[in-house]
Amino acid sequence: MSEVVTRWYPWCREELDEITATFAAYTARKRAAGVLDYDDLLLCLAALLRTPEVGDRVRERFDHVLVDEYQDTNALQADICELLVAGGARLTAVGDDAQAIYSFRAATVRNILELPDRFG
C-alpha cells in the first residue's frame, strides 16, 4: 500500500499507518459479515471470467454486451468487458470522453479513446 500512497496520494503519506489500519479493519469486517463491496464484486467477476470452465459458461450466455458511460470505466472494468466478449459476443459502448468524471474511482478516459483498437 505504501507504493500506492506514495505514487497516487503523496499528501496522505503521514497518515499511512492509520490508512493501513482502517483498511485492515474494513476488510476484517467484510469477511466477518460475509459481504463484498463493489470493488470485490469486480475482482471476483474478473477472476470467474478468467477461469475457463466458469468463464466459458458465462460468455456463452451473451450475444451482445452493452456498456453505457464507457468513459468512466477503470482498467479492471475494461478487462471485464474484454473477458465477456472473448467468446464472440459483440461489444457496444457509448460514452463521451469530455464527460469523464470518475477518475477518483480509477476510471480512465483512455479506455474509451482506445476502444476501437482494443475491441475493433
C-alpha positions as CSV (number, residue, x, y, z in Angstrom):
1,M,0.0,0.0,0.0
2,S,2.9,2.3,0.6
3,E,3.8,2.4,-3.1
4,V,0.2,3.3,-4.0
5,V,0.1,6.1,-1.5
6,T,3.5,7.4,-2.5
7,R,2.6,7.4,-6.2
8,W,-1.0,8.4,-6.3
9,Y,-1.7,10.1,-2.9
10,P,1.5,11.7,-1.7
11,W,-0.4,14.1,0.6
12,C,-1.5,11.1,2.6
13,R,2.0,9.7,3.4
14,E,1.8,11.0,7.0
15,E,-1.4,9.1,7.6
16,L,-0.2,5.8,6.0
17,D,-0.3,3.8,9.3
18,E,-3.9,5.0,10.0
19,I,-5.0,4.3,6.5
20,T,-3.5,0.8,6.6
21,A,-5.2,0.0,9.9
22,T,-8.5,1.3,8.6
23,F,-8.2,-0.8,5.5
24,A,-7.4,-3.9,7.5
25,A,-10.3,-3.3,9.9
26,Y,-12.7,-2.7,6.9
27,T,-11.5,-5.9,5.2
28,A,-11.9,-7.9,8.5
29,R,-15.4,-6.6,9.0
30,K,-16.4,-7.5,5.4
31,R,-15.1,-11.0,5.9
32,A,-16.7,-11.5,9.3
33,A,-20.1,-10.4,7.8
34,G,-19.6,-12.4,4.6
35,V,-20.1,-9.5,2.3
36,L,-18.5,-8.0,-0.7
37,D,-18.2,-4.3,-1.7
38,Y,-18.2,-3.0,-5.3
39,D,-14.5,-3.5,-5.8
40,D,-14.7,-7.0,-4.5
41,L,-17.5,-7.8,-6.9
42,L,-15.4,-6.6,-9.9
43,L,-12.4,-8.5,-8.8
44,C,-14.5,-11.7,-8.2
45,L,-16.2,-11.4,-11.6
46,A,-12.9,-10.9,-13.4
47,A,-11.5,-14.0,-11.6
48,L,-14.5,-16.0,-12.5
49,L,-14.3,-15.0,-16.2
50,R,-10.6,-15.9,-16.2
51,T,-11.5,-19.5,-15.0
52,P,-12.1,-21.4,-18.3
53,E,-14.9,-23.7,-17.2
54,V,-16.8,-20.9,-15.5
55,G,-15.9,-18.1,-17.9
56,D,-17.0,-20.1,-20.9
57,R,-20.4,-20.8,-19.4
58,V,-20.9,-17.1,-18.6
59,R,-19.7,-16.0,-22.1
60,E,-22.0,-18.4,-23.9
61,R,-25.0,-16.6,-22.5
62,F,-24.2,-13.3,-24.3
63,D,-24.5,-12.3,-27.9
64,H,-24.0,-8.6,-27.1
65,V,-22.5,-6.7,-24.2
66,L,-23.8,-3.1,-23.9
67,V,-21.9,-0.6,-21.8
68,D,-23.1,3.0,-21.0
69,E,-20.7,5.7,-19.8
70,Y,-17.7,3.8,-21.0
71,Q,-15.5,6.9,-20.5
72,D,-15.9,6.2,-16.7
73,T,-14.6,2.7,-16.7
74,N,-11.4,1.7,-14.9
75,A,-8.8,-0.8,-16.2
76,L,-10.5,-3.7,-14.4
77,Q,-13.9,-2.9,-15.9
78,A,-12.4,-2.7,-19.4
79,D,-10.8,-6.0,-18.8
80,I,-14.1,-7.5,-17.7
81,C,-15.7,-6.2,-20.9
82,E,-12.9,-7.9,-22.9
83,L,-13.4,-11.1,-21.0
84,L,-17.1,-11.1,-21.6
85,V,-16.8,-10.7,-25.4
86,A,-13.9,-13.2,-25.7
87,G,-16.5,-15.9,-26.6
88,G,-17.6,-14.0,-29.7
89,A,-20.1,-11.6,-28.3
90,R,-20.2,-8.1,-29.8
91,L,-19.5,-5.0,-27.6
92,T,-21.4,-1.8,-27.9
93,A,-20.2,1.0,-25.7
94,V,-21.3,4.6,-25.5
95,G,-19.7,7.5,-23.7
96,D,-18.3,11.0,-24.1
97,D,-14.6,11.5,-23.4
98,A,-15.4,15.1,-22.4
99,Q,-17.6,13.9,-19.6
100,A,-15.2,11.6,-17.8
101,I,-15.8,12.3,-14.1
102,Y,-14.8,9.1,-12.2
103,S,-11.0,9.4,-12.0
104,F,-11.3,9.3,-8.2
105,R,-12.5,5.6,-8.8
106,A,-9.5,5.0,-11.1
107,A,-11.6,5.5,-14.2
108,T,-9.5,6.4,-17.2
109,V,-10.7,8.2,-20.3
110,R,-8.0,6.1,-22.1
111,N,-10.5,3.2,-22.2
112,I,-12.9,5.0,-24.5
113,L,-10.1,6.5,-26.6
114,E,-8.5,3.1,-27.1
115,L,-11.8,1.2,-27.5
116,P,-11.5,0.8,-31.3
117,D,-8.0,-0.6,-31.0
118,R,-8.9,-3.0,-28.2
119,F,-12.2,-4.2,-29.5
120,G,-12.0,-3.4,-33.2
